[in-house]
């Protein structure tokens, strides 16, 4: 009987440890509302779902390029692209989407519509009335396309870097309770390491994780990630691409042929969906963070695309 009691006690300890794991691995200790704006580069503005952190650089009379990041990172992912756009004479806005970076983590559904309205409200707040160029990475690409579908008159062109078009395989995260446990215990705490796995050349992105991790210390990040999986990631997205194809909005699709997150084989399907106004270019050796690891090549492709659009005007 003593051995049986010992086994039962050990099983009890294992159960307690398992139940405690989501709490133990939780890094969230700070509130977004407690951030001192003077301690951060960029600005904060109050929009309908909370504070939004963004950067706005360049001459206020210049045409605007809006940079929209992907699923789990935030606006720092564009730091190697901004100067190139500024030198070309553009004004650049990069934004932390809700739930990421130093923007609010609202308790709401995290859908494309939430992020589209965030971008629209930000442009309205900044009194930007002219059509803008939207540049979106991964999930940011899907948001950009949805914005163009809903507000085509506000979009001068689309720059899509490995854009999300299909629902990724994310079981069991959509399942209540089980999804919370798996996400909070394993998936979200491992995001920094997963970021490294997504890169194709670590030497070109040595500071990526150091910039990624601070956002995970602000309350609501985990919940926002899971809510995005259960919201935006469940939405059919291809219809928006097909709708944009019926407009005259020019688009550029840039894809790395070593992308392990959204494989390069999806690229031609995206180009086909966007129709005759879409150009596709390949960055050899690039992974999912192609704008960061292979910034020179990506910047050149973007510059060529923007120049070609302006010649047609």
WOVEN-V910000 format. One record per residue. RES is the residue in three letters. OMEGA is omega as a letter, one per 30 degrees, with the letter a starting at -180 (* if undefined). Layout:
# WOVEN-V910000
res=<RES;RES>
omega=<OMEGA;OMEGA>
This chain:
# WOVEN-V910000
res=<UNK;UNK;UNK;UNK;UNK;UNK;UNK;UNK;UNK;UNK;UNK;UNK;UNK;UNK;UNK;UNK;UNK;UNK;UNK;UNK;UNK;UNK;UNK;UNK;UNK;UNK;UNK;UNK;UNK;UNK;UNK;UNK;UNK;UNK;UNK;UNK;UNK;UNK;UNK;UNK;UNK;UNK;UNK;UNK;UNK;UNK;UNK;UNK;UNK;UNK;UNK;UNK;UNK;UNK;UNK;UNK;UNK;UNK;UNK;UNK;UNK;UNK;UNK;UNK;UNK;UNK;UNK;UNK;UNK;UNK;UNK;UNK;UNK;UNK;UNK;UNK;UNK;UNK;UNK;UNK;UNK;UNK;UNK;UNK;UNK;UNK;UNK;UNK;UNK;UNK;UNK;UNK;UNK;UNK;UNK;UNK;UNK;UNK;UNK;UNK;UNK;UNK;UNK;UNK;UNK;UNK;UNK;UNK;UNK;UNK;UNK;UNK;UNK;UNK;UNK;UNK;UNK;UNK;UNK;UNK;UNK;UNK;UNK;UNK;UNK;UNK;UNK;UNK;UNK;UNK;UNK;UNK;UNK;UNK;UNK;UNK;UNK;UNK;UNK;UNK;UNK;UNK;UNK;UNK;UNK;UNK;UNK;UNK;UNK;UNK;UNK;UNK;UNK;UNK;UNK;UNK;UNK;UNK;UNK;UNK;UNK;UNK;UNK;UNK;UNK;UNK;UNK;UNK;UNK;UNK;UNK;UNK;UNK;UNK;UNK;UNK;UNK;UNK;UNK;UNK;UNK;UNK;UNK;UNK;UNK;UNK;UNK;UNK;UNK;UNK;UNK;UNK;UNK;UNK;UNK;UNK;UNK;UNK;UNK;UNK;UNK;UNK;UNK;UNK;UNK;UNK;UNK;UNK;UNK;UNK;UNK;UNK;UNK;UNK;UNK;UNK;UNK;UNK;UNK;UNK;UNK;UNK;UNK;UNK;UNK;UNK;UNK;UNK;UNK;UNK;UNK;UNK;UNK;UNK;UNK;UNK;UNK;UNK;UNK;UNK;UNK;UNK;UNK;UNK;UNK;UNK;UNK;UNK;UNK;UNK;UNK;UNK;UNK;UNK;UNK;UNK;UNK;UNK;UNK;UNK;UNK;UNK;UNK;UNK;UNK;UNK;UNK;UNK;UNK;UNK;UNK;UNK;UNK;UNK;UNK;UNK;UNK;UNK;UNK;UNK;UNK;UNK;UNK;UNK;UNK;UNK;UNK;UNK;UNK;UNK;UNK;UNK;UNK;UNK;UNK;UNK;UNK;UNK;UNK;UNK;UNK;UNK;UNK;UNK;UNK;UNK;UNK;UNK;UNK;UNK;UNK;UNK;UNK>
omega=<a;l;l;l;l;l;l;l;l;l;l;l;l;l;l;l;a;a;a;a;l;l;a;a;l;l;a;a;a;l;l;a;a;a;l;a;a;a;a;l;a;a;l;l;l;l;a;l;l;a;l;l;a;l;l;a;l;l;a;l;a;l;a;l;l;a;a;a;a;a;a;a;l;a;l;a;a;a;l;a;a;a;l;l;l;l;l;l;l;l;a;l;l;a;l;l;l;l;a;l;a;l;a;l;a;l;a;l;a;a;l;a;l;a;l;a;l;l;a;l;l;l;l;l;a;l;l;a;a;l;a;l;l;l;a;l;l;l;l;l;l;l;l;a;l;l;a;l;a;a;a;a;a;a;l;a;a;l;a;a;a;a;l;l;a;l;l;l;a;l;g;a;l;a;a;l;l;l;l;a;a;a;a;a;a;a;a;l;a;a;l;l;l;l;l;l;a;a;l;a;a;a;a;a;a;a;a;a;l;l;a;a;a;a;a;a;a;a;l;a;a;a;l;l;a;l;l;l;a;a;a;a;l;a;l;a;a;a;l;l;l;l;l;l;a;l;l;a;l;a;l;l;l;a;l;a;l;a;l;a;l;a;a;a;l;a;a;l;l;l;l;a;a;l;a;a;a;l;l;l;a;l;a;l;a;l;a;l;a;a;a;a;a;a;a;l;a;l;l;l;l;l;l;l;a;l;a;l;a;l;a;a;*>
